[in-house]
């Protein structure tokens, strides 16, 4: 009988070496990453290189078996395995399961050495992306001990069986294919199907590697409403003895993605409204324990999500299992992201093959993601061919699911890249990276009108928020209040367009992005609805809960924003209840209804006031306090910023660095000034050649996005992208020139 031994304990770890004879290091237990501290502290200086893990196996302590396989659930991003000094295998791709047969190299005391490397290269994805590439053996390592006759352990890390349910009316046909090695005469395969309560429904004994079951009156897997799971077990049996077995759960469901009506599950419209998830967390990096995955799924379910985009790589099998159990509909993808590498095609194929092979049986997964923002430098023939290869690969391996992409916002609607997958989604940040929030819905209307047969979704949207606060939220201020406003607007626009097949907030949790230098806390992307440590739910978390969750609640926004200077202040309440009443120091100031679940009150701000929101028996409360001078603890002061927006002199009725670009270029003199600035940033473009900052053509759509930036924010961001950074003196001089120009009348 198969035995699986966990090998997580007691490894020797040596940093910054690929020398397998090195024995100077520290003892660690797995899961482990060497970037658990420097991966999200800013500076883009986290360690990327080779490290060594060493462990000794005592053969006398191992179960008797014919074959022994090492199983790695995740080694980022490349790894080489040595047994007794002999190199046995290498693997490139940091997020999937892979195995190594070490049988012939086991001795009484066998030394296992694993070199893991996350250094930059031009062949293994990802290399360019807005997240930290944590290195290490960050998931479980096991020793699988099996009989000579066993379920295939060499097939791309797959589980050994492939389950394909097909629903026909009230019944289902379930095809089960077993991948078996060395089955000999006298050995049989015993297939069995069990219901949700582990009651055996059917059994078939045969030597065939493929069988078919019929389930009458099938119980469907119906998302969060009813995530019903069956189980299939297959055993290799000889003379009544089980030599090996494998057991996988599965769900029976139908789905389609309709360009007008969105996602259809089991014949019913089932809107996919949810979040994206990065796997890392504060103090741990990506070396997660089961309880971390469980906490994440609980929080995602609390917000009411029906879908998760598991970005930007293959996640832990345990998390896919949790998604099956909880009924979350999943977008699974490979890290083919941001920058197309001509030398990386083979790696995209191997990572996609592993993703599909290892996750085929999960009913939660409905689409395979081919790439993310890969046209950031434009579409090329090699890039397009790479996508056609991946698209065909997915369909050849899995005829039951669809393919998708996450297109970068500036990707033109007629780009041939969009014609390759079955369905399309876009990453849009109108209202954060330029543009205005009200541009989002109309953009999707335009795409839907242009491509009525292509299902369209929004794969990323969001904005950053830290513990900064204001009563006058502005794009780019990183306040919790602007993030709340942004998501209110996006919810209204995206959730009311039923043709959108899926929407995914970027992101459920703040995550490590060590290169980031913004928001006042470097090293993280702060677009999460929750903080990276999972301890604080930002107000925007509750905006989604109000729309998506059936759990009754009421939430008073702005509880971290106590000191306020205005005489009358706006108080926002989120609730999924029909009516909210607001009390100030125990006295009701009125009741309100809000079909959009967002309740707004104007409250006198005098002295210190206790604010309580009530919805039936539910309540939530906080405190506000009148102050004469704005509390500077609430204002962002960027680390390393050349100039903060509140340091800029503004003259009434005149433009400034804090003016929006749309206002600047609406004036003749402002347009001339902007043209000169663009000339400085773009430098040596040939006459007549269109400007392509970061590879993007400056189109009317891009100009509309840029219009939402303040001049300061545009110059700061664009200057960095185009290697044309401005000094403080230069910025102040630009502000002086702008102050001579009258601002347009509103």
C-alpha positions as CSV (number, residue, x, y, z in Angstrom):
1,X,0.0,0.0,0.0
2,X,1.2,3.5,-0.8
3,X,2.7,5.6,2.0
4,X,3.2,9.3,1.8
5,X,5.8,10.7,4.3
6,X,5.9,14.4,5.0
7,X,9.6,15.6,4.9
8,X,9.0,19.2,6.1
9,X,11.1,19.0,9.3
10,X,14.7,19.5,9.9
11,X,16.4,20.8,6.7
12,X,19.8,22.5,6.6
13,X,19.4,25.8,4.8
14,X,22.4,27.7,3.3
15,X,21.8,31.1,1.7
16,X,23.4,32.4,-1.4
17,X,25.1,29.2,-2.6
18,X,24.6,26.5,-5.2
19,X,27.5,24.4,-3.7
20,X,25.8,21.1,-2.7
21,X,28.8,20.3,-0.4
22,X,28.2,23.4,1.7
23,X,27.2,22.5,5.3
24,X,27.3,26.0,6.9
25,X,23.8,27.0,7.4
26,X,20.8,27.0,9.8
27,X,18.1,24.4,10.5
28,X,14.7,25.2,9.1
29,X,11.4,23.5,8.7
30,X,9.3,23.8,5.6
31,X,7.4,25.6,4.2
32,X,10.2,28.1,4.0
33,X,11.1,31.2,2.0
34,X,14.3,33.3,2.3
35,X,12.3,36.4,1.5
36,X,9.9,36.3,4.4
37,X,11.4,39.6,5.7
38,X,13.0,41.4,2.8
39,X,10.2,40.6,0.2
40,X,7.9,43.4,1.2
41,X,10.1,46.1,3.0
42,X,10.7,48.2,-0.1
43,X,13.8,49.1,-2.1
44,X,13.4,46.3,-4.7
45,X,16.5,44.7,-3.0
46,X,15.1,41.4,-1.8
47,X,17.5,38.5,-2.2
48,X,17.3,36.8,-5.6
49,X,19.7,34.0,-6.1
50,X,20.6,30.4,-5.3
51,X,20.1,28.8,-1.9
52,X,20.7,25.2,-0.7
53,X,18.4,22.9,1.2
54,X,19.9,19.6,2.6
55,X,18.3,16.7,4.4
56,X,19.4,13.1,5.1
57,X,17.0,10.1,4.8
58,X,17.6,7.0,6.9
59,X,16.4,4.0,4.7
60,X,15.8,1.8,7.8
61,X,13.1,4.3,8.9
62,X,11.3,4.3,5.6
63,X,8.4,2.0,4.8
64,X,9.2,-1.0,2.5
65,X,8.4,-0.2,-1.1
66,X,9.4,-0.9,-4.6
67,X,9.7,2.8,-5.6
68,X,10.4,6.0,-3.8
69,X,9.6,9.5,-5.2
70,X,10.3,12.9,-3.9
71,X,7.4,15.2,-4.3
72,X,7.8,19.0,-4.3
73,X,4.6,21.0,-4.0
74,X,6.3,24.3,-4.8
75,X,10.0,25.4,-5.3
76,X,10.4,29.0,-6.6
77,X,11.4,29.4,-9.2
78,X,13.9,26.9,-10.5
79,X,15.3,23.9,-8.7
80,X,17.9,21.1,-9.1
81,X,17.7,17.9,-7.1
82,X,20.8,15.9,-6.1
83,X,20.7,12.5,-4.3
84,X,24.0,11.2,-3.0
85,X,25.7,13.9,-5.0
86,X,24.1,12.8,-8.3
87,X,22.0,15.3,-10.1
88,X,18.7,13.6,-10.8
89,X,16.3,16.3,-11.9
90,X,15.7,20.0,-12.5
91,X,12.4,21.9,-12.7
92,X,11.6,25.4,-13.9
93,X,8.4,27.0,-12.7
94,X,7.9,27.9,-9.1
95,X,4.2,27.2,-8.4
96,X,3.4,23.6,-9.4
97,X,3.9,20.1,-8.1
98,X,6.7,17.9,-9.5
99,X,8.3,14.6,-8.6
100,X,11.6,12.8,-8.8
101,X,12.2,9.1,-8.7
102,X,15.1,8.5,-6.3
103,X,14.7,4.7,-5.9
104,X,18.0,3.7,-7.5
105,X,20.0,6.2,-5.4
106,X,18.7,5.4,-1.9
107,X,21.4,4.0,0.4
108,X,21.4,3.4,4.2
109,X,21.8,7.2,4.7
110,X,20.9,9.2,1.7
111,X,21.7,12.9,1.5
112,X,19.1,15.0,-0.5
113,X,20.4,18.4,-1.7
114,X,18.1,20.8,-3.4
115,X,19.3,24.0,-5.0
116,X,16.5,26.5,-5.4
117,X,17.0,29.7,-7.4
118,X,14.8,32.8,-8.0
119,X,17.5,34.9,-9.8
120,X,16.5,36.9,-12.9
121,X,16.7,35.1,-16.2
122,X,15.2,35.2,-19.7
123,X,13.5,31.8,-19.8
124,X,11.4,31.2,-16.7
125,X,8.2,33.2,-15.9
126,X,7.6,35.5,-14.1
127,X,10.4,38.0,-14.5
128,X,8.6,41.3,-14.7
129,X,5.5,41.8,-12.5
130,X,4.1,43.9,-9.7
131,X,4.7,41.3,-7.0
132,X,7.5,39.7,-5.1
133,X,9.0,36.5,-6.5
134,X,9.6,34.8,-3.1
135,X,12.3,32.1,-3.3
136,X,12.4,28.8,-1.4
137,X,10.8,25.4,-0.8
138,X,7.7,27.2,0.3
139,X,5.2,24.3,0.1
140,X,5.3,20.7,1.4
141,X,7.9,18.2,0.4
142,X,6.9,14.5,0.6
143,X,8.3,11.1,0.0
144,X,5.9,8.8,-1.8
145,X,6.6,5.1,-1.3
146,X,4.7,2.9,-3.8
147,X,4.5,-0.6,-5.3
148,X,5.9,-1.4,-8.7
149,X,2.3,-1.2,-9.9
150,X,1.2,2.3,-9.1
151,X,-0.7,5.3,-10.3
152,X,1.6,7.4,-12.5
153,X,3.8,9.8,-10.6
154,X,5.7,11.0,-13.6
155,X,2.8,12.6,-15.5
156,X,3.3,16.4,-14.8
157,X,2.6,16.1,-11.1
158,X,-1.0,15.0,-11.8
159,X,-3.0,13.0,-9.2
160,X,-3.2,9.8,-11.3
161,X,-6.9,9.9,-12.3
162,X,-8.9,12.1,-14.5
163,X,-12.6,12.6,-13.8
164,X,-14.9,14.1,-16.5
165,X,-18.6,14.4,-15.5
166,X,-21.2,15.3,-18.1
167,X,-24.6,16.3,-17.1
168,X,-27.6,15.2,-19.2
169,X,-30.9,16.4,-17.9
170,X,-31.3,15.1,-14.4
171,X,-28.6,12.5,-14.8
172,X,-24.8,12.5,-15.2
173,X,-22.3,10.4,-17.0
174,X,-18.9,10.3,-15.2
175,X,-15.9,9.1,-17.2
176,X,-12.9,8.1,-15.1
177,X,-9.5,7.5,-16.6
178,X,-6.7,6.0,-14.5
179,X,-3.1,6.5,-15.3
180,X,-1.4,3.3,-14.1
181,X,2.1,2.0,-14.5
182,X,3.3,-1.6,-14.5
183,X,-0.1,-3.2,-14.0
184,X,0.5,-7.0,-14.4
185,X,-1.6,-10.1,-14.8
186,X,-3.7,-10.8,-11.7
187,X,-3.9,-7.2,-10.7
188,X,-7.2,-5.3,-11.2
189,X,-8.5,-1.8,-10.9
190,X,-11.4,-1.2,-8.6
191,X,-13.3,2.1,-9.3
192,X,-15.9,3.4,-6.8
193,X,-18.1,6.4,-6.6
194,X,-19.2,7.9,-3.2
195,X,-21.7,10.6,-2.4
196,X,-21.1,13.6,-0.2
197,X,-21.6,11.5,3.0
198,X,-19.1,8.9,1.8
199,X,-21.8,6.4,0.9
200,X,-20.7,4.1,-1.9
201,X,-23.0,4.5,-4.9
202,X,-21.3,2.2,-7.5
203,X,-18.3,0.0,-7.9
204,X,-16.6,-1.4,-11.0
205,X,-13.7,-4.0,-11.0
206,X,-11.8,-4.3,-14.3
207,X,-8.4,-4.1,-15.9
208,X,-9.5,-1.2,-18.2
209,X,-7.9,2.1,-17.6
210,X,-11.1,4.0,-18.4
211,X,-14.6,3.4,-17.1
212,X,-18.0,5.2,-17.2
213,X,-20.5,5.6,-14.3
214,X,-24.1,6.7,-14.6
215,X,-25.5,8.8,-11.7
216,X,-29.3,9.1,-11.7
217,X,-30.9,12.2,-10.3
218,X,-27.5,13.8,-9.9
219,X,-26.9,16.3,-7.2
220,X,-25.3,19.3,-8.9
221,X,-22.4,21.4,-7.7
222,X,-24.0,24.8,-7.7
223,X,-21.5,27.3,-6.5
224,X,-21.8,28.9,-3.1
225,X,-25.5,28.0,-3.0
226,X,-24.8,24.2,-3.0
227,X,-21.2,23.1,-3.5
228,X,-22.0,19.4,-3.6
229,X,-19.1,17.0,-4.1
230,X,-18.9,13.4,-5.0
231,X,-15.7,11.3,-4.6
232,X,-14.1,8.8,-6.9
233,X,-11.6,6.3,-5.6
234,X,-9.5,3.9,-7.7
235,X,-7.5,1.0,-6.2
236,X,-4.9,-1.3,-7.7
237,X,-5.8,-4.7,-6.1
238,X,-4.0,-8.1,-6.2
239,X,-5.5,-11.1,-4.4
240,X,-7.6,-8.8,-2.2
241,X,-4.7,-6.6,-1.2
242,X,-4.7,-2.9,-2.1
243,X,-1.3,-2.0,-3.6
244,X,-2.1,1.6,-4.4
245,X,-5.0,3.9,-4.3
246,X,-6.0,7.5,-5.3
247,X,-9.1,9.4,-4.3
248,X,-10.3,12.7,-5.8
249,X,-13.5,14.7,-5.3
250,X,-15.4,16.0,-8.2
251,X,-18.6,18.0,-8.9
252,X,-21.2,17.7,-11.6
253,X,-22.2,21.0,-13.2
254,X,-22.8,22.7,-16.5
255,X,-21.7,26.2,-17.3
256,X,-21.5,28.5,-20.2
257,X,-20.4,32.1,-20.6
258,X,-22.9,34.2,-22.6
259,X,-21.8,37.5,-24.2
260,X,-25.2,39.1,-23.2
261,X,-26.1,37.3,-20.0
262,X,-22.8,36.6,-18.3
263,X,-22.0,33.4,-16.5
264,X,-24.6,30.6,-16.5
265,X,-24.3,27.8,-14.0
266,X,-26.5,24.8,-14.4
267,X,-28.9,26.7,-16.6
268,X,-29.2,29.7,-14.2
269,X,-27.7,33.1,-14.4
270,X,-25.0,33.2,-11.7
271,X,-23.2,36.5,-11.6
272,X,-19.5,36.1,-11.0
273,X,-18.6,39.0,-8.7
274,X,-15.5,38.6,-6.6
275,X,-11.8,39.2,-6.0
276,X,-8.3,38.3,-7.0
277,X,-6.0,36.7,-4.5
278,X,-2.2,36.7,-4.1
279,X,-1.1,34.0,-1.8
280,X,1.5,35.8,0.3
281,X,1.0,37.5,3.7
282,X,2.9,39.7,6.1
283,X,5.7,38.0,8.1
284,X,5.3,34.8,6.1
285,X,5.8,35.6,2.5
286,X,4.4,32.7,0.4
287,X,5.4,30.0,2.9
288,X,1.8,29.4,4.0
289,X,0.3,26.9,6.4
290,X,-3.2,25.3,6.1
291,X,-4.6,27.7,8.6
292,X,-3.6,30.7,6.4
293,X,-5.5,29.3,3.4
294,X,-8.5,28.6,5.6
295,X,-8.5,32.1,7.0
296,X,-8.3,33.5,3.4
297,X,-11.2,31.5,2.2
298,X,-13.3,32.4,5.2
299,X,-12.7,36.1,4.6
300,X,-13.4,35.9,0.9
301,X,-16.7,34.1,1.7
302,X,-17.5,36.7,4.3
303,X,-17.3,39.5,1.7
304,X,-19.8,37.5,-0.4
305,X,-17.7,36.8,-3.4
306,X,-18.8,34.1,-5.8
307,X,-15.6,34.0,-7.8
308,X,-11.8,34.3,-7.2
309,X,-9.1,35.0,-9.8
310,X,-6.2,33.1,-8.4
311,X,-3.4,35.3,-9.7
312,X,-0.8,35.2,-11.2
313,X,0.3,31.6,-10.9
314,X,-0.8,28.1,-9.8
315,X,-1.9,28.2,-6.1
316,X,-1.7,25.5,-3.5
317,X,-3.8,22.4,-4.1
318,X,-5.3,22.8,-0.6
319,X,-6.7,26.2,-1.6
320,X,-8.3,24.7,-4.8
321,X,-9.8,22.0,-2.5
322,X,-11.2,24.7,-0.3
323,X,-12.7,26.5,-3.3
324,X,-14.4,23.2,-4.3
325,X,-15.8,22.8,-0.8
326,X,-17.0,26.4,-0.5
327,X,-18.4,26.8,-4.0
328,X,-16.1,29.6,-5.3
329,X,-15.9,29.7,-9.1
330,X,-12.2,30.0,-10.1
331,X,-10.0,31.5,-12.8
332,X,-6.7,29.6,-12.8
333,X,-3.7,30.9,-14.6
334,X,0.0,30.7,-15.3
335,X,2.6,33.5,-14.6
336,X,2.9,34.5,-18.3
337,X,2.9,38.2,-17.3
338,X,3.9,41.7,-18.3
339,X,6.8,41.0,-20.5
340,X,6.9,38.5,-23.4
341,X,10.3,36.7,-23.4
342,X,11.2,35.1,-26.8
343,X,13.2,32.5,-24.8
344,X,10.3,31.7,-22.5
345,X,7.9,29.8,-24.8
346,X,8.9,26.4,-23.6
347,X,8.3,27.5,-20.0
348,X,4.8,28.8,-20.7
349,X,3.9,25.4,-22.3
350,X,5.3,23.4,-19.4
351,X,3.7,25.6,-16.7
352,X,0.3,25.4,-18.5
353,X,0.6,21.7,-19.0
354,X,1.2,21.2,-15.3
355,X,-1.6,23.6,-14.3
356,X,-4.2,21.8,-16.4
357,X,-3.0,18.3,-15.6
358,X,-2.8,18.9,-11.8
359,X,-6.1,20.7,-11.5
360,X,-8.4,19.1,-14.1
361,X,-10.6,17.4,-11.4
362,X,-11.5,20.6,-9.6
363,X,-15.1,21.6,-10.3
364,X,-14.4,25.1,-9.1
365,X,-12.2,26.0,-12.1
366,X,-14.0,27.2,-15.2
367,X,-11.4,29.1,-17.2
368,X,-7.7,28.7,-17.8
369,X,-5.9,32.1,-18.0
370,X,-3.3,32.3,-20.8
371,X,-1.6,35.5,-19.8
372,X,-1.8,38.8,-17.9
373,X,-1.0,42.3,-19.4
374,X,1.4,40.6,-21.7
375,X,0.9,43.2,-24.5
376,X,2.3,45.9,-22.3
377,X,5.0,46.3,-24.9
378,X,2.7,45.7,-27.8
379,X,1.6,42.5,-29.7
380,X,4.3,40.8,-31.8
381,X,4.0,37.8,-34.1
382,X,6.0,35.7,-31.6
383,X,3.7,36.7,-28.8
384,X,0.6,35.9,-30.8
385,X,1.9,32.5,-31.8
386,X,2.8,31.7,-28.2
387,X,-0.8,32.4,-27.2
388,X,-2.3,30.3,-30.0
389,X,-0.1,27.4,-28.9
390,X,-1.2,27.8,-25.3
391,X,-4.9,28.2,-26.3
392,X,-4.7,25.0,-28.4
393,X,-2.9,23.2,-25.6
394,X,-5.6,24.0,-23.1
395,X,-8.3,22.8,-25.5
396,X,-6.5,19.6,-26.4
397,X,-6.0,18.7,-22.7
398,X,-9.4,19.9,-21.5
399,X,-12.4,20.1,-23.8
400,X,-14.7,21.0,-20.8
401,X,-13.4,24.5,-20.0
402,X,-12.8,27.8,-21.7
403,X,-9.7,30.0,-22.0
404,X,-9.3,33.7,-21.1
405,X,-6.8,36.5,-20.9
406,X,-6.4,39.6,-18.7
407,X,-5.6,42.4,-21.2
408,X,-3.8,45.5,-20.2
409,X,-6.0,48.6,-20.3
410,X,-4.2,50.2,-23.2
411,X,-4.6,47.1,-25.4
412,X,-6.7,48.3,-28.4
413,X,-10.1,46.7,-28.8
414,X,-9.2,45.5,-32.3
415,X,-5.9,43.9,-31.2
416,X,-5.6,40.3,-32.7
417,X,-4.5,39.1,-29.3
418,X,-8.2,39.5,-28.1
419,X,-9.4,37.0,-30.8
420,X,-7.4,34.1,-29.5
421,X,-9.1,33.0,-26.2
422,X,-12.7,32.0,-25.7
423,X,-13.5,34.9,-23.4
424,X,-11.8,38.2,-22.6
425,X,-11.2,40.3,-19.5
426,X,-9.5,43.7,-19.1
427,X,-7.5,45.2,-16.3
428,X,-8.8,48.8,-15.9
429,X,-7.8,51.4,-13.4
430,X,-9.8,54.4,-14.6
431,X,-10.1,56.6,-11.5
432,X,-6.7,55.5,-10.1
433,X,-4.1,55.4,-12.8
434,X,-5.6,58.3,-14.6
435,X,-9.0,58.7,-16.1
436,X,-12.1,59.1,-14.1
437,X,-14.2,56.5,-12.3
438,X,-17.2,57.2,-14.6
439,X,-15.1,56.0,-17.6
440,X,-15.3,52.3,-16.6
441,X,-18.9,51.4,-17.4
442,X,-19.0,53.2,-20.8
443,X,-15.7,51.6,-21.8
444,X,-17.3,48.1,-21.4
445,X,-20.4,49.2,-23.2
446,X,-18.2,50.3,-26.1
447,X,-16.4,47.0,-26.2
448,X,-19.6,45.0,-25.9
449,X,-21.1,47.0,-28.9
450,X,-17.9,46.5,-30.9
451,X,-17.6,42.7,-30.1
452,X,-21.2,41.5,-29.3
453,X,-20.1,37.9,-29.6
454,X,-17.1,38.1,-27.2
455,X,-17.9,37.8,-23.5
456,X,-16.1,40.6,-21.7
457,X,-15.2,40.9,-18.0
458,X,-13.1,43.1,-15.7
459,X,-10.1,41.1,-14.4
460,X,-8.6,43.9,-12.3
461,X,-9.8,47.2,-10.9
462,X,-8.9,48.9,-7.6
463,X,-7.0,51.6,-5.9
464,X,-4.7,51.9,-2.9
465,X,-5.6,52.8,0.6
466,X,-3.6,53.0,3.8
467,X,-4.3,54.6,7.1
468,X,-4.6,58.1,5.6
469,X,-7.8,60.1,5.8
470,X,-9.6,63.1,4.4
471,X,-13.1,64.7,4.0
472,X,-12.1,65.7,0.5
473,X,-10.9,62.5,-1.2
474,X,-8.9,62.8,-4.4
475,X,-7.5,60.4,-6.9
476,X,-4.0,59.4,-5.9
477,X,-4.3,60.4,-2.2
478,X,-4.1,56.8,-0.8
479,X,-6.8,57.6,1.7
480,X,-9.3,55.0,2.9
481,X,-12.0,57.5,2.0
482,X,-11.0,57.7,-1.7
483,X,-10.8,53.9,-1.9
484,X,-14.3,53.6,-0.5
485,X,-15.6,56.2,-3.0
486,X,-13.8,54.5,-5.9
487,X,-15.4,51.1,-5.1
488,X,-18.8,52.6,-4.6
489,X,-18.6,54.0,-8.1
490,X,-17.2,50.8,-9.6
491,X,-19.8,48.6,-7.9
492,X,-22.6,50.7,-9.3
493,X,-21.1,50.5,-12.8
494,X,-19.9,47.0,-13.1
495,X,-22.4,45.1,-11.1
496,X,-25.4,46.5,-13.0
497,X,-24.1,45.4,-16.4
498,X,-25.2,41.8,-16.6
499,X,-23.3,41.1,-19.8
500,X,-20.0,41.2,-17.9
501,X,-19.1,37.6,-17.4
502,X,-16.9,38.2,-14.3
503,X,-15.5,41.1,-12.2
504,X,-12.5,40.6,-10.0
505,X,-11.4,43.3,-7.5
506,X,-7.6,43.9,-7.4
507,X,-7.0,42.7,-4.7
508,X,-8.6,40.9,-1.8
509,X,-5.5,41.5,0.4
510,X,-2.5,43.9,0.3
511,X,0.5,41.9,-1.0
512,X,4.3,42.1,-1.3
513,X,5.6,44.1,-4.2
514,X,9.1,45.1,-3.0
515,X,9.8,47.5,-5.9
516,X,6.8,49.7,-4.9
517,X,7.7,53.1,-3.5
518,X,4.3,54.8,-2.9
519,X,1.6,55.3,-0.3
520,X,4.0,56.0,2.5
521,X,4.7,52.3,3.2
522,X,7.1,50.9,0.6
523,X,7.3,47.3,-0.6
524,X,3.5,46.5,-0.8
525,X,0.7,47.0,-3.2
526,X,-2.1,48.4,-1.0
527,X,-5.1,47.9,-3.3
528,X,-6.4,45.1,-1.0
529,X,-9.8,45.3,0.7
530,X,-7.8,44.1,3.7
531,X,-4.3,44.6,5.0
532,X,-1.5,42.1,4.2
533,X,-1.6,40.8,7.8
534,X,-5.4,40.1,7.4
535,X,-6.1,42.1,10.6
536,X,-7.9,45.1,9.2
537,X,-10.9,45.2,6.9
538,X,-10.9,48.5,5.0
539,X,-14.2,50.3,4.6
540,X,-14.3,49.1,1.0
541,X,-14.5,45.5,2.2
542,X,-17.9,46.3,3.6
543,X,-19.1,48.0,0.4
544,X,-18.8,44.6,-1.3
545,X,-20.3,42.8,1.6
546,X,-23.3,45.1,1.3
547,X,-23.9,44.1,-2.3
548,X,-22.8,40.4,-2.2
549,X,-23.4,38.9,1.2
550,X,-26.7,37.6,2.6
551,X,-25.3,37.8,6.2
552,X,-27.1,40.8,7.8
553,X,-24.8,43.6,8.9
554,X,-24.3,47.3,9.3
555,X,-21.0,49.1,9.0
556,X,-20.1,52.6,10.0
557,X,-17.3,53.9,7.7
558,X,-14.4,56.2,8.8
559,X,-13.9,54.8,12.3
560,X,-10.1,55.5,12.0
561,X,-10.9,59.1,10.9
562,X,-11.7,60.8,14.2
563,X,-10.3,64.4,14.1
564,X,-12.2,66.5,11.6
565,X,-12.1,70.2,10.9
566,X,-15.4,70.8,9.0
567,X,-18.5,72.0,10.9
568,X,-20.7,69.5,9.1
569,X,-19.2,66.2,8.1
570,X,-20.3,63.4,5.8
571,X,-20.9,60.0,7.5
572,X,-21.2,56.9,5.3
573,X,-22.8,53.6,6.3
574,X,-22.8,50.3,4.4
575,X,-25.5,47.7,5.0
576,X,-27.4,45.0,3.2
577,X,-30.5,46.0,5.2
578,X,-33.2,48.1,3.7
579,X,-33.1,51.0,6.2
580,X,-30.4,52.6,8.4
581,X,-30.9,55.0,11.3
582,X,-28.1,57.2,12.5
583,X,-27.7,58.4,16.1
584,X,-25.4,61.2,17.3
585,X,-24.8,61.1,21.1
586,X,-27.9,59.0,21.4
587,X,-30.2,61.2,19.4
588,X,-31.5,60.1,16.1
589,X,-30.8,62.4,13.1
590,X,-32.9,60.4,10.8
591,X,-33.5,57.2,8.8
592,X,-32.6,56.5,5.2
593,X,-33.1,53.9,2.6
594,X,-30.6,53.1,-0.1
595,X,-31.2,50.7,-3.0
596,X,-27.5,50.7,-3.7
597,X,-26.7,49.8,0.0
598,X,-24.7,53.0,0.5
599,X,-26.3,55.4,3.1
600,X,-25.0,59.0,3.4
601,X,-25.7,61.3,6.3
602,X,-24.7,64.9,7.0
603,X,-23.7,65.2,10.7
604,X,-23.0,68.4,12.8
605,X,-19.4,68.2,14.0
606,X,-19.3,69.8,17.5
607,X,-17.0,68.7,20.3
608,X,-16.7,64.9,20.6
609,X,-19.6,62.8,19.3
610,X,-20.4,59.2,19.4
611,X,-21.9,58.1,16.1
612,X,-24.1,54.9,16.0
613,X,-25.6,53.3,12.9
614,X,-28.5,51.0,13.5
615,X,-30.3,48.6,11.1
616,X,-33.0,46.7,13.0
617,X,-31.2,45.0,15.9
618,X,-27.8,45.5,14.2
619,X,-25.5,48.4,15.2
620,X,-22.0,49.8,14.7
621,X,-20.5,52.8,16.3
622,X,-17.5,55.2,16.3
623,X,-16.3,58.6,17.4
624,X,-15.7,61.9,15.6
625,X,-14.1,65.0,17.2
626,X,-14.1,68.7,16.1
627,X,-10.6,70.1,15.7
628,X,-9.5,73.5,14.4
629,X,-6.4,72.3,12.5
630,X,-6.1,69.2,10.3
631,X,-4.5,66.3,12.0
632,X,-1.3,65.8,10.0
633,X,-1.1,62.1,11.1
634,X,-3.9,61.5,8.6
635,X,-2.0,63.0,5.7
636,X,0.3,60.9,3.4
637,X,3.9,61.9,3.5
638,X,5.6,59.8,0.8
639,X,8.9,58.3,1.7
640,X,11.5,59.7,-0.7
641,X,9.0,61.9,-2.5
642,X,10.5,64.9,-4.2
643,X,7.5,67.0,-3.6
644,X,4.2,66.3,-1.7
645,X,1.0,67.7,-3.2
646,X,0.2,69.6,0.0
647,X,3.5,71.5,-0.3
648,X,2.5,73.0,-3.6
649,X,1.4,76.7,-3.6
650,X,-2.0,77.1,-5.2
651,X,-3.4,80.4,-6.4
652,X,-7.2,80.8,-6.5
653,X,-8.5,80.6,-10.1
654,X,-5.1,79.4,-11.5
655,X,-3.7,76.1,-12.5
656,X,-1.1,74.3,-10.4
657,X,0.7,70.9,-10.2
658,X,-2.4,69.7,-8.3
659,X,-4.6,70.5,-11.3
660,X,-5.9,67.6,-13.3
661,X,-4.4,67.2,-16.8
662,X,-7.8,67.4,-18.4
663,X,-8.1,71.0,-17.0
664,X,-4.5,71.8,-18.1
665,X,-4.9,70.7,-21.7
666,X,-8.3,72.3,-22.1
667,X,-6.5,75.7,-22.1
668,X,-4.4,76.8,-25.0
669,X,-1.4,77.8,-22.9
670,X,-1.6,74.6,-20.8
671,X,-1.6,72.5,-23.9
672,X,1.6,74.2,-25.1
673,X,3.2,73.7,-21.8
674,X,2.2,70.0,-21.7
675,X,3.6,69.6,-25.3
676,X,7.0,70.9,-24.2
677,X,7.0,68.6,-21.1
678,X,6.1,65.6,-23.3
679,X,9.0,66.5,-25.6
680,X,11.4,66.5,-22.7
681,X,10.2,63.1,-21.4
682,X,10.1,61.4,-24.8
683,X,13.4,62.8,-25.9
684,X,14.7,61.6,-29.2
685,X,11.6,60.4,-31.1
686,X,12.0,60.9,-34.8
687,X,9.9,63.6,-36.4
688,X,6.5,62.2,-37.3
689,X,6.9,59.1,-35.2
690,X,4.2,58.4,-32.7
691,X,5.3,58.6,-29.0
692,X,5.3,55.2,-27.4
693,X,6.1,55.5,-23.7
694,X,6.6,52.1,-22.2
695,X,5.8,50.7,-25.6
696,X,2.2,52.2,-25.6
697,X,1.0,54.3,-28.5
698,X,-0.4,57.6,-27.2
699,X,-4.0,57.2,-28.4
700,X,-7.1,59.3,-27.6
701,X,-8.1,56.6,-25.1
702,X,-4.7,56.9,-23.3
703,X,-5.0,60.7,-23.3
704,X,-8.4,60.4,-21.7
705,X,-6.9,58.2,-19.0
706,X,-4.0,60.7,-18.5
707,X,-6.6,63.5,-18.0
708,X,-7.5,62.1,-14.6
709,X,-4.0,62.5,-13.3
710,X,-2.9,65.6,-11.5
711,X,0.1,67.2,-13.2
712,X,2.3,66.2,-10.3
713,X,1.2,62.6,-10.3
714,X,1.6,62.3,-14.0
715,X,5.1,63.8,-14.1
716,X,6.2,61.6,-11.1
717,X,4.9,58.4,-12.6
718,X,5.7,59.1,-16.3
719,X,9.1,60.5,-15.5
720,X,10.0,57.2,-13.8
721,X,8.7,55.2,-16.8
722,X,10.5,57.3,-19.4
723,X,13.7,57.9,-17.4
724,X,13.1,61.6,-17.4
725,X,12.9,62.3,-13.7
726,X,12.2,65.9,-12.5
727,X,14.0,67.6,-9.6
728,X,12.2,69.5,-6.9
729,X,13.4,72.8,-8.5
730,X,12.1,71.8,-11.9
731,X,8.7,70.8,-10.5
732,X,8.4,74.1,-8.6
733,X,9.3,76.0,-11.8
734,X,6.5,74.1,-13.7
735,X,4.1,75.0,-10.9
736,X,5.1,78.7,-11.3
737,X,4.4,78.5,-15.0
738,X,1.0,76.8,-14.4
739,X,0.1,79.5,-11.9
740,X,0.2,82.1,-14.7
741,X,-2.6,80.2,-16.5
742,X,-6.2,80.7,-15.6
743,X,-8.0,77.5,-14.6
744,X,-11.1,76.6,-16.7
745,X,-14.4,77.5,-15.2
746,X,-16.3,74.5,-13.8
